[in-house]
Amino acid sequence: MESDVKLAPNPAIADLPLYNAGMNIEFARKVSGRSQIAALASNENPYGCSPKVRAMFASDLFDPSRYPDPGCTALREAISARTNVALENIVVGNGSEEIVAAISRAYLVTGSRALTVTPSFGLHEIDPIAAGATVTKIPMTQDMEFDIAALEVALAAKPAVFFLPTPSNPVGCTLGMLQLERLAAATSPETLFVIDEAYFEFQNEVDGTRFLGRSGLNCVVLRTFSKAYGLAGLRVGYGLCSNAGIADMLKRAKPPFDVNSAAQMAATIALGDQEWMEASVAKITAERQRVALQVTDLGLFAAPSSANFIFVRTPKPGYEVAQALLMNGVVVKPWKEAGFDNWLRVSIGTDVENDMFLTALKEVITP
């Protein structure tokens, strides 16, 4: 029997925009009626993960009956050795998106302001709004590059947090060091400068850790094991902080035991297998260039990308194109931010998956 008492939801949460998640493979099979699916919506590594990670699950190293290490000590030590960032300045989370939420809880309150770009990663807007902040989004230029001058003007207003994704999600463009230097110079000590490097391994133009030791700059560099390392299903990411005080605040803003034992162990092993990661990244990068060129040959604009995806402008609404591609067994993500209804974000898969996409796309856009 249903209760007559109506719950009163938190209006700040009830009015949040929904996150635009990619469709999973099993659901795509049900909708399309196809068994072979090219899953190109969620920027996963199409080559899976290191064989050393898979071997761990078949060994006695993993014991699911025990609680995980709440401090993620072994993983943080491995990250510290890899990045040369002090152990006490490293925070690990249930995906880097959990650290985005922790940053918002730790440094934003009702009435404060956050800054990011558009189009951008949805949680750079959703989590600040959930914390009560207002969010200013600076549009990309006509060429789908960062508008440095406009960002400098916005930074002069001293927002509490600045979320800067580079390479950008969903566009794929990357800031050069000189551009990042300009933005860092324009950032007040009152602003937490968050460089989201979820796609760091797919480019070699910029390394946000160079800004962690800069005097007067409060900074967090976010990275993840979901993309290049192929651990999206385990949910593990990390934040590299400019000082231990920021790291301590982020740890307080997260739940205990948030990163499970399997994720901690797998990420530690994956970080130690750079050879596998770099080989898979090289294959993805080569395929990205091939796919982007063929999309351009079809008469469409693909924004220059330094990530494991491309952002494509379509001649009709992206949702319609995505639905037609789905019926051909190809899953992509139509972008839903206002002003970008005619865009698709397309992950780079294996050569077979990419050929499925290109063949289906040509069929869908041909009059």
Secondary structure per residue as TSV (DSSP state, phi and psi in degrees):
chain	resnum	aa	ss	phi	psi
A	1	M	-	360.0	130.0
A	2	E	-	-78.1	144.5
A	3	S	-	-77.8	146.1
A	4	D	S	-82.2	-10.5
A	5	V	-	-80.8	123.8
A	6	K	-	-92.6	131.3
A	7	L	-	-73.6	147.2
A	8	A	-	-104.2	99.5
A	9	P	-	-71.3	156.9
A	10	N	-	-68.5	115.4
A	11	P	H	-61.9	-28.4
A	12	A	H	-65.1	-29.4
A	13	I	H	-88.7	-41.5
A	14	A	H	-60.2	-29.6
A	15	D	T	-94.6	3.8
A	16	L	-	-66.3	142.5
A	17	P	-	-66.5	146.2
A	18	L	-	-78.2	144.2
A	19	Y	-	-70.4	136.5
A	20	N	-	-87.4	85.4
A	21	A	-	-86.0	148.0
A	22	G	-	-72.1	149.6
A	23	M	-	-73.1	135.6
A	24	N	-	-81.7	165.3
A	25	I	H	-64.6	-45.6
A	26	E	H	-63.1	-40.1
A	27	F	H	-66.7	-38.4
A	28	A	H	-62.3	-37.8
A	29	R	H	-63.1	-42.2
A	30	K	H	-65.1	-42.8
A	31	V	H	-71.9	-42.4
A	32	S	H	-87.0	-22.5
A	33	G	-	75.1	13.7
A	34	R	-	-109.4	143.2
A	35	S	S	-87.0	-34.0
A	36	Q	-	-90.3	116.4
A	37	I	-	-120.5	132.7
A	38	A	E	-94.7	103.0
A	39	A	E	-86.2	94.0
A	40	L	-	-122.7	38.8
A	41	A	S	-114.1	-18.8
A	42	S	S	-121.1	13.2
A	43	N	-	57.6	36.1
A	44	E	-	-83.3	166.2
A	45	N	-	-83.2	115.2
A	46	P	T	-68.6	-11.6
A	47	Y	T	-97.5	9.3
A	48	G	-	80.0	-136.8
A	49	C	S	-131.2	174.5
A	50	S	-	-56.9	136.9
A	51	P	H	-57.0	-26.0
A	52	K	H	-67.3	-31.2
A	53	V	H	-69.6	-45.1
A	54	R	H	-60.6	-37.0
A	55	A	H	-65.6	-32.2
A	56	M	H	-60.2	-39.0
A	57	F	H	-68.6	-21.4
A	58	A	T	-95.2	5.1
A	59	S	S	-107.0	177.1
A	60	D	T	-83.9	0.9
A	61	L	T	-65.8	-32.9
A	62	F	-	-97.7	120.7
A	63	D	-	-123.2	99.5
A	64	P	T	-71.1	-5.2
A	65	S	T	-81.7	-10.8
A	66	R	S	-107.3	147.2
A	67	Y	-	-65.0	149.2
A	68	P	-	-74.2	164.3
A	69	D	-	-68.4	114.8
A	70	P	T	-64.4	-21.9
A	71	G	T	-92.4	-3.0
A	72	C	-	48.1	44.2
A	73	T	H	-60.5	-51.8
A	74	A	H	-61.9	-41.6
A	75	L	H	-67.6	-43.2
A	76	R	H	-63.1	-36.2
A	77	E	H	-63.8	-40.8
A	78	A	H	-66.6	-40.1
A	79	I	H	-65.4	-42.1
A	80	S	H	-60.0	-43.7
A	81	A	H	-65.1	-33.9
A	82	R	H	-78.1	-36.2
A	83	T	H	-104.0	-12.5
A	84	N	-	64.1	25.9
A	85	V	-	-97.8	136.8
A	86	A	-	-58.8	142.4
A	87	L	G	-54.5	-42.0
A	88	E	G	-71.3	-8.6
A	89	N	G	-100.7	8.9
A	90	I	E	-111.5	132.5
A	91	V	E	-123.7	133.4
A	92	V	E	-110.3	142.0
A	93	G	E	-136.1	170.8
A	94	N	S	-76.6	74.7
A	95	G	S	83.2	150.6
A	96	S	H	-65.0	-20.3
A	97	E	H	-65.1	-28.7
A	98	E	H	-66.1	-32.8
A	99	I	H	-73.5	-31.8
A	100	V	H	-59.2	-44.5
A	101	A	H	-65.6	-39.7
A	102	A	H	-65.1	-39.8
A	103	I	H	-60.1	-43.9
A	104	S	H	-64.4	-42.8
A	105	R	H	-67.4	-35.9
A	106	A	H	-79.9	-29.7
A	107	Y	H	-126.1	2.4
A	108	L	-	-123.1	140.9
A	109	V	-	-133.9	172.9
A	110	T	T	-56.9	125.0
A	111	G	T	96.7	-11.7
A	112	S	-	-80.3	172.8
A	113	R	E	-125.7	141.0
A	114	A	E	-121.8	157.4
A	115	L	E	-131.3	138.7
A	116	T	E	-153.6	-164.4
A	117	V	E	-117.0	170.6
A	118	T	E	-142.8	136.0
A	119	P	S	-72.7	153.8
A	120	S	-	-156.3	178.3
A	121	F	-	-63.3	125.6
A	122	G	T	-55.6	-36.2
A	123	L	H	-73.3	-13.9
A	124	H	H	-69.7	-15.7
A	125	E	H	-106.1	-44.6
A	126	I	H	-62.7	-48.0
A	127	D	H	-66.2	-42.2
A	128	P	H	-61.2	-39.9
A	129	I	H	-63.0	-40.1
A	130	A	H	-62.0	-28.0
A	131	A	T	-84.4	-1.7
A	132	G	T	98.0	3.5
A	133	A	-	-86.4	160.4
A	134	T	E	-97.5	147.2
A	135	V	E	-120.3	125.5
A	136	T	E	-98.3	129.4
A	137	K	E	-118.6	121.0
A	138	I	E	-92.0	121.6
A	139	P	E	-66.9	150.2
A	140	M	-	-65.9	164.3
A	141	T	-	-73.4	175.9
A	142	Q	T	-59.9	-30.9
A	143	D	T	-86.1	8.7
A	144	M	S	61.4	49.6
A	145	E	-	-123.1	164.1
A	146	F	-	-64.7	136.5
A	147	D	-	-91.1	89.1
A	148	I	H	-62.2	-45.0
A	149	A	H	-61.3	-43.4
A	150	A	H	-67.2	-36.3
A	151	L	H	-66.8	-37.6
A	152	E	H	-62.2	-41.3
A	153	V	H	-63.1	-44.9
A	154	A	H	-65.3	-36.0
A	155	L	H	-67.6	-25.7
A	156	A	T	-64.2	-21.3
A	157	A	T	-80.6	0.1
A	158	K	-	56.8	60.2
A	159	P	-	-63.0	154.8
A	160	A	S	-67.7	-37.4
A	161	V	E	-138.5	139.2
A	162	F	E	-121.5	111.8
A	163	F	E	-94.2	114.5
A	164	L	E	-120.6	105.9
A	165	P	E	-87.8	122.2
A	166	T	S	-146.8	117.2
A	167	P	S	-58.0	147.6
A	168	S	-	-69.9	140.3
A	169	N	T	-112.3	113.9
A	170	P	T	-106.4	-0.4
A	171	V	T	-74.5	-44.2
A	172	G	-	99.4	-7.6
A	173	C	-	-71.3	153.6
A	174	T	-	-127.3	140.6
A	175	L	-	-77.6	140.8
A	176	G	-	-80.6	167.0
A	177	M	H	-61.3	-38.0
A	178	L	H	-65.7	-39.0
A	179	Q	H	-66.0	-42.2
A	180	L	H	-65.9	-35.2
A	181	E	H	-60.6	-42.7
A	182	R	H	-61.1	-44.3
A	183	L	H	-68.9	-38.8
A	184	A	H	-63.4	-40.1
A	185	A	H	-66.4	-28.4
A	186	A	T	-85.5	-4.4
A	187	T	-	-91.8	127.2
A	188	S	-	-74.7	152.3
A	189	P	T	-59.1	-17.1
A	190	E	T	-80.0	-8.2
A	191	T	S	-106.3	133.3
A	192	L	E	-86.4	115.8
A	193	F	E	-91.3	106.1
A	194	V	E	-105.9	112.9
A	195	I	E	-99.1	108.8
A	196	D	E	-89.3	104.4
A	197	E	-	-108.2	50.0
A	198	A	T	-60.2	-26.0
A	199	Y	T	-112.5	27.6
A	200	F	G	-52.5	-43.6
A	201	E	G	-69.5	-13.4
A	202	F	G	-91.5	2.8
A	203	Q	-	-139.8	164.8
A	204	N	-	-135.1	26.1
A	205	E	S	-90.1	-32.2
A	206	V	-	-146.6	144.8
A	207	D	-	-130.3	109.0
A	208	G	G	-62.1	-21.0
A	209	T	G	-63.6	-17.3
A	210	R	G	-65.4	-15.9
A	211	F	G	-99.4	-4.8
A	212	L	T	-68.8	-31.5
A	213	G	T	-94.3	5.6
A	214	R	-	-71.0	129.7
A	215	S	T	-63.2	129.7
A	216	G	T	86.8	-8.8
A	217	L	-	-102.0	117.7
A	218	N	E	-89.8	118.1
A	219	C	E	-140.6	146.4
A	220	V	E	-131.5	130.8
A	221	V	E	-106.9	122.3
A	222	L	E	-100.0	136.4
A	223	R	E	-140.4	165.5
A	224	T	E	-142.2	158.2
A	225	F	S	-99.3	3.0
A	226	S	S	-74.8	-30.1
A	227	K	S	-95.6	-84.2
A	228	A	T	-63.2	-32.9
A	229	Y	T	-89.1	-6.9
A	230	G	-	70.0	32.9
A	231	L	-	-114.7	33.8
A	232	A	G	-57.8	-36.4
A	233	G	G	-72.9	-14.3
A	234	L	G	-95.3	-17.9
A	235	R	-	59.9	83.3
A	236	V	-	-148.8	127.7
A	237	G	E	-144.7	178.0
A	238	Y	E	-151.3	159.0
A	239	G	E	-120.8	133.0
A	240	L	E	-104.9	114.9
A	241	C	E	-103.3	150.7
A	242	S	S	-73.6	-17.0
A	243	N	S	-156.1	163.0
A	244	A	H	-68.0	-25.6
A	245	G	H	-64.4	-41.6
A	246	I	H	-65.4	-44.9
A	247	A	H	-58.4	-40.8
A	248	D	H	-64.1	-40.7
A	249	M	H	-63.2	-40.8
A	250	L	H	-68.5	-37.0
A	251	K	H	-64.1	-37.5
A	252	R	H	-68.3	-26.2
A	253	A	T	-89.2	1.4
A	254	K	S	-110.8	155.9
A	255	P	-	-74.6	156.9
A	256	P	T	-72.1	156.7
A	257	F	T	55.2	32.9
A	258	D	-	-74.4	-29.5
A	259	V	S	-103.2	112.5
A	260	N	-	-70.1	164.9
A	261	S	H	-61.3	-41.4
A	262	A	H	-61.0	-43.0
A	263	A	H	-63.7	-44.4
A	264	Q	H	-61.3	-46.8
A	265	M	H	-67.7	-43.9
A	266	A	H	-63.4	-42.4
A	267	A	H	-65.4	-39.1
A	268	T	H	-63.1	-43.9
A	269	I	H	-67.0	-43.5
A	270	A	H	-61.6	-40.2
A	271	L	H	-63.3	-28.5
A	272	G	T	-82.6	-7.2
A	273	D	-	-110.7	64.6
A	274	Q	H	-63.9	-32.3
A	275	E	H	-60.4	-44.9
A	276	W	H	-64.8	-46.3
A	277	M	H	-59.5	-47.2
A	278	E	H	-65.8	-34.5
A	279	A	H	-66.8	-42.2
A	280	S	H	-68.9	-38.1
A	281	V	H	-62.9	-39.4
A	282	A	H	-62.4	-41.4
A	283	K	H	-66.3	-42.2
A	284	I	H	-64.7	-42.2
A	285	T	H	-62.8	-42.8
A	286	A	H	-63.3	-41.8
A	287	E	H	-67.3	-36.2
A	288	R	H	-59.5	-45.0
A	289	Q	H	-63.8	-40.1
A	290	R	H	-65.8	-46.5
A	291	V	H	-64.7	-44.6
A	292	A	H	-60.1	-40.7
A	293	L	H	-64.4	-43.2
A	294	Q	H	-70.9	-33.6
A	295	V	H	-63.6	-41.6
A	296	T	H	-63.3	-39.1
A	297	D	H	-62.9	-24.0
A	298	L	T	-80.1	-1.7
A	299	G	T	91.0	11.4
A	300	L	-	-101.5	157.0
A	301	F	E	-95.4	124.1
A	302	A	E	-113.5	119.7
A	303	A	-	-62.8	139.3
A	304	P	-	-55.5	131.3
A	305	S	-	-128.5	140.7
A	306	S	S	-117.9	25.8
A	307	A	S	-120.2	-161.4
A	308	N	S	-104.5	35.9
A	309	F	E	-157.6	169.1
A	310	I	E	-129.2	154.3
A	311	F	E	-113.1	117.5
A	312	V	E	-118.6	130.4
A	313	R	E	-88.7	130.3
A	314	T	-	-109.9	155.9
A	315	P	S	-75.2	-10.4
A	316	K	S	-139.6	172.2
A	317	P	-	-49.5	134.2
A	318	G	H	-57.7	-34.2
A	319	Y	H	-63.2	-41.0
A	320	E	H	-64.5	-43.0
A	321	V	H	-64.3	-43.6
A	322	A	H	-61.9	-40.4
A	323	Q	H	-65.1	-40.0
A	324	A	H	-67.7	-39.0
A	325	L	H	-64.1	-39.3
A	326	L	H	-59.0	-39.4
A	327	M	T	-65.7	-15.2
A	328	N	T	-100.0	10.6
A	329	G	T	83.3	16.9
A	330	V	E	-116.7	121.8
A	331	V	E	-105.0	119.8
A	332	V	-	-128.1	175.7
A	333	K	E	-112.7	113.3
A	334	P	E	-73.1	135.8
A	335	W	-	-83.4	139.6
A	336	K	-	-113.9	0.2
A	337	E	S	-67.6	145.0
A	338	A	T	-57.4	132.8
A	339	G	T	92.6	-6.2
A	340	F	-	-127.9	34.1
A	341	D	T	-68.2	-20.2
A	342	N	T	-101.9	33.5
A	343	W	E	-127.7	146.6
A	344	L	E	-122.7	140.6
A	345	R	E	-102.1	125.1
A	346	V	E	-120.3	114.5
A	347	S	E	-69.3	153.5
A	348	I	-	-91.3	123.0
A	349	G	-	-106.0	-154.8
A	350	T	-	-72.4	169.8
A	351	D	H	-60.4	-36.1
A	352	V	H	-65.7	-45.7
A	353	E	H	-63.6	-41.4
A	354	N	H	-65.7	-37.0
A	355	D	H	-66.8	-37.1
A	356	M	H	-59.1	-44.4
A	357	F	H	-62.8	-48.7
A	358	L	H	-64.0	-40.5
A	359	T	H	-65.0	-46.2
A	360	A	H	-66.5	-39.8
A	361	L	H	-62.9	-44.2
A	362	K	H	-59.4	-41.6
A	363	E	H	-66.1	-39.7
A	364	V	H	-71.5	-38.2
A	365	I	H	-91.0	-10.7
A	366	T	-	-74.6	125.6
A	367	P	-	-60.7	360.0
